[in-house]
């Protein structure tokens, strides 16, 4: 570091002198420099110098930003200078004019408190003579002459004084003061150099370097000047042309708009082919009359293309811990979909260029599909845009309208990117199962290219007629049902199912999210109203019947609205009684003593919402013959479905009612055929069907019902009615039936089990092939509901029908029970007994 080298010192005696630290400046011998001093210690050092011989040592600070320098912060070599003039300014600072005299090196700091007082030794310079030194002097002077010609800030008169100098040391010190671009460290190195010849050699190198830099700067200035002259010339000609055209009446002020568009195209960051296309459209626009319809179409096209984020990316958040915290904070449960999102973020962190997955969230209304998409956008740092596809039946709404008429526009995907303002947003394709089609095309087919990671990097919108890269977009889709999504479109998406919530999950969601949100939305505070958990459970059980929590939130809001109205009415009545003023104002209503304090319990819910709308559990109150509870899947989640069978004297007529679909009617016929084939085994007369009419009915006839999963339900109800053996009230079942009595697997098991749990069912019979689906069922459901996997209808009958208990000595053991026992693998301890 400068100042630490072994600089030779003189044999002169040590002098004691005040020290003034300088910031970003050095004073060389033989130079006069004005200084502004504001620090208190520096001002005291100046006063000490003025009180003695007016000499002071000037040394530079190593770091200019240091306000209170220590001896370690100051270079060791400085300049002993004479104070020529000192002037105190009104703001407390001191202006001082100093002249550098000789170099000196600090040996020791005598005082550092009030001001710096040091012991220093003068540095003796080593003079040299000869032809070489004369050549060096001439070379340096010539080089400085070239430097002055290029640097206009140095007055030419300076060359005269430089030319008359023959002293190497004085020449070097004088030239350094005029090299303004020289760094402080380089100047300090020159100050510490006591050999004038070496100092001149280093100075010559610095001057040559500055000359080269200034020559390059001169070339750049000349090139920029030529370009500016060309631009000014074009501008002048354009203005002339515009004025001529305006006089001729061919153009108006629309020309300025075209110029603005051209400027925007030049500044906009976009692919080369897009920029060329827009420049071509601008040239076309120049040749058109601004009032023509075609010019309007072209102008709108350019505006739309310029507003798109061609290569403007949001900075993605790749912190999986942060993302997990966001997802857990915004949503309760939904562990499967959260794990999938965190897996995506983990891979995205490891792989720089990753094609975005197409996730499809499928579940009943109100389970949080759309809000989950918003949370995913927040967790990944992407912009969120929702595109509603419900009822879309025109292909042009996806691919855009061709630019053949006024009012044509891009498709929903391109408009979503325009709204997001970034090329890597999260686009939610909401209600993708509600797409329609007609003579105008099939929108689902247009979505195939959008949702295919292998193709969407070159998505072509009919309006833009340019390739747009959608591979950076994270697409999410939502649907209530997979049945109405076309196969090719479904094949391009990764399906994640969101089943309904259990009662405990609904309770947690309401307490953590819904109740605080609705309290705030209805103008209340936590101090105003207390919503007890028992009241929430009352709402869940007796006022809502759904898979999600949408209706629950509406009921909570209804209760809180009535609370707010009740108390505001009381406040108004109190104010009127006190003041006699019948005109209430906001200021009169909102007072410090009008704090609402309401405790909402399970007993007070009926006061706000009326009698209970539902009864908990749809299972029968008693064991009944010919009545069996089944489980069905609907678009709003699972539900319990009762099948009834009535045996009436007749001639073998089969009647099926309840607005059943074709598949469900076929299941009823298959169930009857199975019972007829097993009549002897089941203790039924083999020709029973010739003597009786059979009526199968599924209640709630106004609701369409279809599907094969009610097959074993109908078979059990038929067997119960024909054998006069009751069906257990605590059993529900689901499964497709074959003519040979095999039980085939079904779908929607999780939703069906949630419905059975809500209905108070204790035992559920499922196909044995559906055991793998039990992994997705909440653990508390499996603990409270007994799951019985079966292979054939014989197993179903053994578990579903009510038998005499074999250990009851006062009862006669059922022979059919014994036969079923032989053909089933279930143990007696797992059976449902009548108590």
N, C-alpha and C positions, 0 to 999 in steps of 0.2 A: 504494500500500500504506500502511496506517496507520503513522504514525511518520515518513513522508517528506514530509508537507505542510509548508508554510511557517508554522509556528506562531510567533506573536510571543513574544518572550522579554523578560524584565525587564532593567532596568539594574542589578540587584543584582550583587554580586561573585560570581564563580564559586566554588562550594563543592566540596571534595573529600570523597567519601563512598564507603563500600563498597557494592557492588551485589549483590543477591540475585535471580537469575533464578527466575521462578515458572512452574509448569506448569498450564495450564487454569484459572487463577484470576487475578483482578485485585483489588488493594486500592485503594479510593477514599478520598479525604480524608474525615474525620469518621466513619470506620467502624473497628470493632475486629474483627480476624480472627485466629483461631488457625491456625498453620501447622506442618506436620511437615517437617523438613529432614533429608535423609539423605546428600546429596552432600558430599564432603569440602571442595570449594572453597566451597560455600555455608556450611558450618559455620564455616570459617575467617573468612568475611566477617562472620558474626554475632559471632564472638569479637573481631574488630577493632572492630566497632561498640560492643560492650559495654565494651571497653577505653577508648573515647573518650567520646562524648557520647550513646551509645545510639541514634543515628540511623542509618538504613540506607535505601538507595534500592531499592524493590521494582518490578521491571519484568517483564513477561510474555515468555515465549519465543514465537516465531512458530509453531514446531512443537513440540508437547508431547512427542513421542517422542524428541527429540534428547537424548541423555544427556550429551554433552560440548558444550554450546553455545559458539559463538564470538560475537564482537560482532555479526556479520551476522545471527545467529539470534535477536537480542533486539530488541524494540521500543525506539524512541528515547525515548519519553515514559513516565515511571513516577511513583510516589508516594513522596515522602520520608516515612518512617514512624518512629515511636518504639517501641522495644522495651520493652513493659510487663513481660514475664515470660519467663524462659528456663529450661527444664527438660530435663536430659539423661535419656534413657530407657536401660534396660539393654541394648537391642539396638544401641546406638550412635547412634540417631537423636536429634534434638533437637526438642522441642516448644516453640514460641515464640509468644507473644501480642503482636501488633503493632497499633498505632493509626495510621491514615493521617493525615498532617498537611497536605501541600501538593503540588501538581504540580511536576515538574521534568523538564527535557529534557537528555539526555546529550549533552555536547559532544565529549568525548574519553575514551578508555580509557587510564588511566595505567598500570595493571597488569592482566595477564590470566593470570599463571602460577599463583601460590598461590591467589589469589582475585581477583575483579573489583574494581578500584578506579577510580572514574571522576571526571571533572570534569563538573559539571552546573550548569545555571542554572534558577532557579525561574521558573515561568510565572505571570504576573500576570493575574488575572481581571478582566474589564471589567464593573463593576456597572451596572445600569440601573434606572430608576424610571419611574413613570407608571401610568396606568389600564390600559394594555395588559398590563403585567407583572403587575398585580394580578389581571386576568382570567385570565391564563395560569396563575398560581398556583392559583386556585380550580378551574380546569378540570382541571388535573393531579391535584389532591387528590381531586376528585369521581371522576375516572376510576380512580384507585388504590383509592378506596373500593369501587367496583364490582368491581374486580379481586380485592380481598380477600374479598368476599362469595362469589365463584365459586371462589377458591383456598382450600381449607380448611387448607392447610399453613401459612398465615401467621396468627399469633395476632391476634385483634381488638384487643388492647392497642396494637398497632402503629399503629392509626389515631389514637389519642390523641396519640402523640408526633408523628405526621406533621401533624396538624391544628394543632399549636402552632408549627410552623416557618414563619417568614416569610422566611428567607434562601433565595434562589433556588438558589444554589450548593450549600448544605448539603442542601436538599430533593432536588435532582437526584442528588447523590452517595449519599444515603441510600436513595432508591428503587431505584437501579440494583442495589444489593446484594441486593434481594428479588426481582428478576426472574431466576429460576434458569434459565429456558429461553432466555435471551438468549445469542447466540453470542459467543465471545471477541473476534472481530473487531469486532462492534458495540459491545461494552463498551469496547474500546480506542479506538474512534472517539469515544465519549462522554468518555473520559478526556482525549483530546487537545483536545477543544473547550473553549476558555477563556471563551467567551461564555455565561453561565448561561442567558440567554433562549433562545438557539439549542439549548442542551443540553436544556432543558425541552421545547422543541417536538419534538425527535427522540424524547425519552423518551415523550412523549404518544402519538406514533405507534406506538411499540413496545407500550405498554400496551393501546391499542385493538386492536392485532392479536392480542395474547394473549387479550383478552376475547372476541373473535370465535371464536378456536379453542376456548376453554373452553366457550363456549355450544354449539358443535357437539358437543364431547365429552359435554356434559351430556345433549343430545338422544339421542346414541347410547347412553349408559348407561341412560337411561330406557327406550328401546326394547328394549334387551337384557334389562333387568329385567322388562319386561312379558312378553317371550317366555319367559324363565326361569320366571316365575310360571305361565304357561300350560302349559309343559312339566311343571312340578312337579305341577300340578293333574291333568294327564292321567296322569302316572305314579302319583299317589295313587289315582285312580279305577281304573286298570288293576290295581293291586295289590289293591284292594278286590274287584274283579270276580274276580280269580284266586283270592283266598281263599274267596269265596262258591262259586265253581265247584268248588273243591277239597273244600269241605264237602259239596257236593251229590254229589260223586263223578263229575262229568261231565268233569273235566279233571285232569291231574296236572302235574308239573313240566315237561312238554313245552312249556308256554306260554313258558317262558324261551327255549327253542330258537327258537320263532317270532319272538320279539323280536330275538334275535341275527341271524336271517336278514333281518329288516326293516332292521336297522342296516347290515348288509353291503350290502344292495341300495342304500341311500341313499349309501353311501360309494363303491361300485364305479363306475368310469368305463365307461359303456356307452351305446349308442344309446337314444334316448327311447322307441321302441316296445318295446325289450327290457325296459327298466326298468318300463314300465307293465304288460307281460305278467307279470313276476315279482311285482310288487306285487299283481296280481290273483290269482296263484296262492297268495300268502301269505294273502290274505283267505279264499280257499277252505280253506287248511290250518287256519285258526283254527276253522272251523266243523266240522272233522272230529275224530273221536276219534283220538288219537295212536296207538292200538293197531290201527287198521284198516289193511287192505292198501292201500287207496286213498291214505291219508295217507303211507304209505311211498313210493309211486310219486311223489307230488307233491313230497315232501321231497327225494328223490333227483334229481328234475328241477331243482329250484331249486339244489341243491348243484352239479350239473353246469354249469348256466348261469352260476353265479357263479364257477366255477373257470376259465372260458374267458377268454382274453385278447382282449376285444372291441376294444380300441383301445390295446394296449400294444405298442409297437414297439421292437425292438432298434436300437441306433444302428449304421447300416450303415457299413462301411469302403469308401470310394470311391477308395482309393489304388491305381491300377493297377500302380505299381511294386512296392508291398508285396504285392499279389495275385500278381504274376508271380514274385516271390521265393518265396512260400509254395508255389505250384504246382510250381516247379522243384525246390524242396527236397524235397517229398514224393513226386514222381513223375519218373521218367526217361522222356524221349520224349513221346509223346502230344501232339505239337505242334498238331495240328488242333483238338482239343478245348480245349486251353489258349488258343489264339487266339480261339476262339468265346467263352469265358468272359471274356477280357479285352476283347473287343468289347462284350459286354453291360455290363461295368462302366464302360467309357468312355461309352457312351450313357446309362447310369444317372446318371453324373456330370453330363452336360449336360441331361438331361430329369428334372425333379423327380418328375413322376407318370408312371411308365412301367409298362405292364402286363407282368407277369413272363412270360418265355418258358417254354415247356414243352420241355425238352431230353430226348432219349431216347438214352442211350448203349448202343449195340449192339455186342456182341463176344463172343468165346468166354470160358469161365470162366477166372479167374485173371489177367486182363489189367489189373485194378485199377479196375473200374467203381465199386464201392461206396467204396473208399478215396479215389478221385478226388472223389466227392461230398462226403466229409468235408473234404477240402482246400478245395473250393469254399466250403463253409460257413465255414471258418476265414478264408479270404481275403476274404469279404464281410462278416464280422462277424455272421452269422446263427446262430441256434440250429439244430442238426441233429437231425432225427428220421427214423428209417427205418421204413417200412411195408412188410412182406412180403406180397406178393400171390400167392405160390405156392400153388396149390391152392384159392384162394378161389372158391367157386361160388355163394354166396348174395348177392343184390343188397343185402340189408339190412346186410351187413358194410361196404358203401360208403356207403349212404344212411342207415343207422341203422334201428333197430326202432321201430315205432310204440308210443306209451305206452299200451298196452292190457293189459299184464300185468307182474307183478313180474319183474325181471331184464332188462327192456328197456334198451337202451343206445344211445348214438350210434354212428355209423359210424367206420371207421378214420381218416378224414380229420379229423373233429372231435376224436377221441381223441388224434391226433398233435398238434393245436394245443394241447390241454389239457396234454399232456406237455411241449411246448416252452415254454409260459408266455408266448409272444410271438405276435403276429398276423402277423409277417413272417418265419417261419422258412424253412429249406430242408427240404422234405419229399421224401425219396427213396422213390419207388414201385418197390420192388425186385421183379425177376422178373415184369414186367408181361406177358410172353409166356406165363406159366404159368397165367393166369386160366382158369377153367373155367365151365361153365354147366350147370344142370339145371332141374328143375321149379320151383325157387325163384327163378328169374330169371337175368338175364345181367349179371354185375358189370361187364363191359366197357362195356355200354350206360350203366350208372350213372356210370362214369368220364368219359363224354363231357362232362357238365356241369362236372365238376371240372377238366378239362384244357382247357376252352375259355376263352381270355382274354376273350371277348366275353360270356360267361354267368356265369363263376364269381364275379363280384362280388355275385351274389344267390343263392348256393348254399343250397338248402333241404334240411336234414337232417330225416328223418321224426321223429326223437326230439325234436329241439329245436322243430321246427315254426316256425322263425324264419329269416329271411335272414341268412346269414353271408358276410362279404366275404373271398373267397379271392384277390382280385386282387393283394394284397401278398405272397403266398406265392410263393417260387421253387420250382417243381416240377421234379424230375429223375426220370426213369424209366430202368431198366436192363432189358436183354433179351439173350438169347443168339441169338435168331432173329427176323426180321421176319415170317416166313411165318405164324406162329400169332397175330399181332396183328390184330384186325379192322380192315378198311379205314377206317371212320369214325374209330376211335380213333387209328390211325396218322396220319391226315390232320391231326389237331390237334397233332401233336408234330413237333419239328425233330430229325431223326435224325442222329446223329453216330456214325460207325462207328469202332470200336477193333479193329484187326486184331491178329494175334499179333505177338510180338516176334522179332526176328532173334537169332541166336546171340550177336552182339556186344552187342546191347541186353540180353539176359538176363545176360550176363557183368557188364555195368556195374551192372544192378539188383541182382544178387547181392552184388557187392563193396561197393556203397554202402549198401544197405538191408537185404537179407535176412540176410547173414552177421552183421553187427553186432547186428541185432535178436535173432537166435536165440542168439548168444553170451550176450547179457544175459538172455534168457528162460530159458536153461538153467543159470543160476547161475555162468557163467564170466566171465572178463575177457579183454581183448585180450592181456594178459601171459600168460594161461594157455594159449591156443591160437592158432595161426597157420594160417589157411585160405588156402592158396596159390591164385592164379588158375587154375593148371593143374588143380588138383583140382576147382574149380568147373566148368571146361570139360568135365572128364571126366563130371561129373554131368549136365551139359546134354546131352551127346552120347549117352551110353550108359546112363543111368539114368532119363531122362525123355523123353517124346515128347508135347509139348503146345504150344499156342499161347501160354498164359500162363506164370506162374511159380509157381503154387500147388504143383504136385508137386515142383518144384525146392526150394521152401522146406521141404517135408516131408522131403525127402532130406537137406538140410543139417541140419535138426533131428535126424534119426535118427543122423547121424554124431556130432553134438555130444553127444547123450545117451549114446552108447556111450563117448565120451571121458570124460565125467563119471563114468560107472559104473566104468570101468577104473581111474581114479585114486583114486576114493573106496574102492574095494576094496583097493587097495594101501595106502592110508593106514590102513584098519582093521586090516589084517594086521600092519603095522608097529607099531601101537599095542598090539595084543594081545601081540605078541612082547616088547615092552619092559615093559609093566605087568602082564601076566598077567591083565588084566581083560577078560572076554569081552563086557561090555556097553558098546558104543560110545555116546558122547553127542555132542551137537553141539559142546560145548566142546572135546572131545578131538579132533574131526575138523578144526575150523577153527583152525589154528595158523599162526604166521608162517612156519614152514619148509615148510608143505604147499602150495607154489605149483605148480600144474599147468603143465607146459611141454610142449605137444604141437604138432608140425608136421604138418599134414595135406597130403599131396601126392597127385598123380594115381595114384601107385603104391599108396598105402595105402587108397584108396577101396574097392577090392575086399575088403580085410581087414575093413572095417566093414559093407559092404552086400552082400557076396557077388559072384558073377559078374555081368558086364554083362547088363542086361535087354534092351537093344536093340542093333542094329548100325547104324552110321551109314550112311544111304543105303539106299534100297530098290531102287535101280536094279539091273539084271541085271549079273552079272559078265562076260557075253559077249553078243555080238550073237546073237539067237535068232529063228527063223522062227515067225511066228504069235503072238508075245508082245510086247505094246506097253504102255508105262507111261502112264497118264492121271493127271489131277489132279482131286480131288473136294473139295467144300466140305461140312463137317459143322458141327454146333453147337459143337464144341470146336475149330474152326479148320480149316485145310486139311489134306489127306492125299493120299498117292500111292495110286493104284488100278491094279492090273495087269489087263489083259484078255487072255485066252488063247483061241486058236482051234485046234481040231483038225479035220483033214479025214479022214473015214473012208469007205471004200467003202460005198455004199448006194444009196438011191433018192430022194435030195433032201430028207431030213428035217432040219429045223432045231431044235436043242435049245439052250435058254438056261437056265443054272443060276447060282446064287450069291445067291439070295434078292433078286432084282431087282424093283423096282416097275414099275408099268405103263408109265410114261414111259420108263424105261430099256429095257424089252423092246421098246417101239416104236422106240427109237433103233437097236437091234440089227437089227430087220427093215428099217428104212430104210437102214442101212448095207449089208445084203445086196442090197437092190434096186438101190442105186447101183452096186455091184460087178458085178452081172449086166448092168446097162445099159452098162457100160464094159468088158465082157469082151474084146471084140475089140481095143480100145485097149491093154488091159493084158496082151495075149498070153495070154489064158485061153480055153479052149474054151467056145464060146457055150452048149453044152448040158451044162456041167459039173454043174449042179445036179441033173441026172437020174441022175448016176452016183455021186455021193458024198453022205454025210450030213455036216452041219456042226454042230459043238458049240462054242458060245460060253460060256465060263465066267469068272466074276469071283471070285477067291479070297476067303477069309474069309466063307464062306457063312452063318455064323451072324449076321452083321451086316446089317440091312436097308439096301439101297442104292437110290436113285432119283434121277432128274434127267436132263436131255437133254445135259449137257456131255460125256458119254462117247461121243457119236456118232462123231467123227472117230477116236477111239481104236479103236473096234470096226472101223471101215472100214479103218484101217491094218493092224490085226491080220488081218482077212480077206484083204486084198490080199497081205500077206506070206505067209500060209499057202497061198494059191492059186497065187502066182507063185514060191514057194520062195525069195524074196529076204528076208534077215534085216532086222529092225528094229534101229536103232542103240540101244545100251544107254545112251547119254548123253542121249537125247531123251525129253521128256515133253510131253504135249499136252492141250488142252481146247478144246471147241467143239461146238456143235450142228450136225448135218448135215441137209441136205435131200435129196430124191430126185434133184435135179439136181447134187448135189455142192457146193452153196454151204455155206460155214462161217458160222454165225450167232453173234452175241455171247452171252456167258454172264455170270454174276454171281460175286462172291467172288474176283476175280482176285488181289487182294493176298494173301489167305490161301493161295491155291493156289501162288503164286510162293514164299511163305515155306516152304511144305511142300516144294516142289521144291528149294529151296536147302538145307534141312535134309537132304534125301535125296541130296545130292551130284549133282544133275542139272546138266549143263552147258548144255543148249539147251532152250528151251521154245517150243512152237508155240502161238500164240494167234490168235483171230479178229482180222481187221484193224480191226473196229469197236471192239475193246477197247483200242486204243492210248491212248485218252484216259484210261483208268484207271491208266496207268503213272505218272502224276504222284504218286499216293499211295504208290507203292512206294519203300522206302528206296534211296538212291543206291548203297550198297555191294552190294545185291542185283543191281541192274541192271549193275554192273561185272563181277560174277562169273558171271552167267548171261546167255547170249545169247538175246535175245528175237526170234522170227521171226513177224511178222504175216502171215497168209495169208487169201486170199479163197475158195479152193475146195480140194477134196480133192486135186487134182493137185499143187498147191503143197505140201500136207502130205506126200504120198508122196515128192516130190523131196527134201524135207529129212529125212524120217524113215527111209527105207530106206537100206541100206548099198549103195553102188555101187562098182564098180571105178574106181580113180582114172584119169581120162583121160590123165594124163601118164605113166602106168606103161607102158613099151614092151613089157613081158612079159605084159600082160593084154589081154583083148579088151573093147573098149568096149561097154557095154550099150545095146541098141537102144531099150529102154523109157526109159532115161535120156535119150536124144536126143529122143524124142517129148515127154517131160515138160518137157524144156528149152525146147522150142518154145512150149509153152502157158503157161509161167510167166515172171514178171518177175524172179525172183531171179537173182543172179549166182552163177557156179560157185564163187567164192571163199567164199561164205557157206554152202556145202553141207557136210553131214557125210560125211566119207570114212572108209573103213576103212583103218587103217594097220597 
